[in-house]
Amino acid sequence: MTKICERLVCLDCHYLSTSLGVIVKLRPYQNNDLQRLREAYRAGFRSPLLVAPTGYGKTVLFCYVAAGVASRRKRVAILCHRVELIDQTIAALKNMGLTCGVIADGYEQDLTENIQVASVWTLKNRLYSVIDPDLVIIDEAHHCTLGNTWGAILKHWQNAKRLGDRKSTRLNSSHTDISRMPSSA
């Protein structure tokens, strides 16, 4: 178990805890997919993609992953393309007892935090002022292509591992999938 400030991250137990008690406990299906993501990284994939339906808790799961990475003093950038997603991610991290920096217009910027939540549009113009992350989490990764802003950011941070998420395109699906995003995107 790793102690950071007053937060404890137990990656084998699948919960986050603070001195105030348990904050987040992953659901069984999230635990299963967390293990599948870890297996993908261990197998040498640098860009797994989590595909899951609306209501699955993708934000909670990727914030949990971000917490684990940050607990090892590594840096994480979480890319979002809408203010609602930025606010949702900040709230999820806060509910886990975590702090983050925000790189977006209208937010106070603090680049000292190990977790940065970023608007892709703002980040593209500030890339050279941000320390390269060890992990880039791409919320709604279906927007990411080589020829757009997302792709330019990933090209700039080509050495970072990636984790993408997107909602399932299947109607009324409870199906989740872990696949590989293109390494070049």
Residue pairs with C-beta under 8 A, 6 or more apart in sequence:
1 8
1 9
1 10
2 8
2 9
2 71
2 72
4 70
4 71
6 18
6 19
6 97
7 16
7 17
7 18
7 67
7 71
7 96
7 97
7 98
8 16
8 17
8 18
9 16
9 17
9 67
9 68
9 71
10 16
10 17
11 68
11 71
14 25
14 26
14 30
14 31
14 34
15 22
15 23
15 24
15 25
15 26
16 22
16 23
16 24
16 64
16 67
16 96
16 97
17 23
18 97
20 97
23 95
23 96
23 97
24 60
24 64
24 95
24 96
26 34
26 57
26 60
26 61
26 64
27 57
29 56
29 176
30 56
30 57
30 60
30 61
30 64
33 50
33 52
33 61
33 176
33 178
34 61
34 64
34 65
36 178
37 48
37 50
37 65
37 163
37 178
40 48
40 178
40 180
41 48
41 161
45 180
46 161
46 162
46 183
47 161
47 162
47 163
47 164
47 180
47 181
47 182
47 183
47 185
48 162
48 163
48 164
48 178
48 179
48 180
48 181
49 141
49 163
49 164
49 165
49 166
49 177
49 178
49 179
49 180
49 181
50 58
50 61
50 62
50 163
50 164
50 165
50 166
50 176
50 177
50 178
51 165
51 166
51 167
51 168
51 175
51 176
51 177
51 178
51 179
52 58
52 165
52 167
52 168
52 175
52 176
52 177
53 167
53 168
53 170
53 173
53 174
53 175
53 176
54 167
54 168
56 176
58 139
58 165
58 167
59 88
59 89
59 92
59 139
60 92
61 165
62 78
62 137
62 139
62 163
62 165
63 78
63 89
63 92
63 93
63 96
63 98
64 96
65 135
65 137
65 163
66 76
66 78
66 93
66 98
66 115
66 135
66 137
67 93
67 96
67 98
67 115
69 75
69 76
69 114
69 134
69 135
70 76
70 98
70 114
70 115
73 114
74 114
74 133
74 134
74 135
75 114
75 115
75 116
75 131
75 132
75 133
75 134
75 135
76 114
76 115
76 116
76 133
76 134
76 135
76 136
76 137
77 116
77 118
77 123
77 130
77 133
77 135
77 136
77 137
77 157
77 160
78 89
78 100
78 115
78 116
78 117
78 118
78 136
78 137
78 139
79 118
79 120
79 123
79 136
79 137
79 138
79 139
79 150
79 153
80 86
80 89
80 117
80 118
80 119
80 120
80 139
80 140
81 119
81 120
81 121
81 139
81 140
81 143
81 150
83 104
83 106
83 119
85 139
85 140
86 102
86 104
86 107
86 117
86 118
86 119
89 100
89 117
89 139
90 100
90 102
90 117
93 99
93 100
93 115
93 117
98 115
99 113
99 115
100 113
100 115
100 116
100 117
101 109
101 110
101 111
101 112
101 113
101 115
101 116
101 117
102 108
102 109
102 110
102 116
102 117
102 118
103 109
103 111
103 116
103 117
103 118
103 119
103 122
103 123
103 126
103 130
104 117
104 118
104 119
104 122
105 119
105 122
111 129
111 130
111 131
116 130
116 133
118 130
120 149
120 150
120 153
121 149
123 130
123 153
124 149
124 152
124 153
127 153
127 156
132 157
132 159
132 160
133 157
133 160
134 160
134 161
135 160
135 161
135 162
135 163
136 153
136 154
136 157
136 160
136 161
136 162
136 163
137 162
137 163
137 164
137 165
138 144
138 150
138 154
138 162
138 163
138 164
138 165
138 181
139 165
140 165
140 166
140 167
141 164
141 165
141 166
141 181
142 166
143 150
144 150
144 151
144 154
144 164
144 181
144 185
145 151
145 185
146 155
146 182
146 184
146 185
150 185
151 185
154 162
154 185
162 181
164 181
168 175
168 176
168 177
